[in-house]
Amino acid sequence: MIDGVSYLRMVGFWPPSGFPDRPWLEHPDEDAFVRSARSVCELYSEAVRRAVIPTRHSELRLGCHLDESREDVLVTVCKNLFWPHWANLFWPHP
């Protein structure tokens, strides 16, 4: 926080980590996606910090959901007052 303003510092998928010998998420495709996205999100977060983007919250968490009824990818931003820094990613089964 500089001059009383929050800046975006981190973008990442939930959960940010898990057990090395057990799934992080129940569905295998969601689990594989979150595990592989971690390193990408770390690099993205580094770039976001350098960009100095003012926001209400310093982090943006993304939830991933396999949606076999979809033919495209959909990202929704949560408007819940308890989770204002949350977005959901829905994608079709490959």
JODA-V12367 format. One record per pair of residues at least 24 apart in sequence whose ideal C-beta (glycine too) atoms are under 7 Angstrom apart, sorted by the first residue. I is the first residue (numbers start at 1). GAP is how many residues later the second one is. D is the distance in whole Angstrom. If there is no record, write none. Layout:
I/GAP/D  I/GAP/D
This chain:
5/49/5  6/48/7  6/49/6  6/50/6  6/51/6  6/52/5  7/45/6  7/46/6  7/47/6  7/48/7  7/51/6  8/40/5  8/45/4  8/47/5  8/50/6  8/52/7  9/36/7  9/39/7  9/40/5  9/49/5  9/50/6  10/35/5  10/48/7  10/49/4  11/30/6  11/33/5  11/34/5  11/37/6  11/49/5  12/29/4  12/33/7  12/49/6  12/50/7  13/24/5  13/28/6  13/49/5  13/51/6  14/47/5  14/48/7  14/49/5  27/39/6  29/37/5  30/34/5  30/35/7  30/36/5  33/31/5  34/30/6  56/28/6  57/27/6  57/28/4  59/26/6  60/25/6  60/27/6  61/24/6  61/25/5  62/25/5  62/27/5  63/25/5  63/26/7  64/25/5  65/24/7  65/25/5  66/25/7  66/27/6  67/24/7  67/25/7  68/24/7  68/25/5
